Amino acid sequence: MEAERSSGLTDAQFWEAQRPALEKAMNSGRCPVLAGLSEDTFGSGFDHFEFGLQRILDGLEGFVARRTAERAAGKKS
């Protein structure tokens, strides 16, 4: 809703304006994972904040696990 207020575009209008660039990217073969997503993957019920936060936390979890493993390996030597 905030984006709609600031841009003056509805959600549907925004995505329609993005269609040419998205179709070009999807058909290029350079983004196979993105091209494989269903059309409703990021629909109106999609929580962008939760999705982004989870990706950040996933990355931090991996980082902590690697550091823990490195420290454990260093103590055993």
Secondary structure, DSSP 8 states (H G I E B T S, - for coil): -HHHHHH---HHHHHHHHHHHHHHHHHHSS-HHHHTS-TTTT-TT--HHHHHHHHHHHHHHHHHHHHHHHHHHHHH-
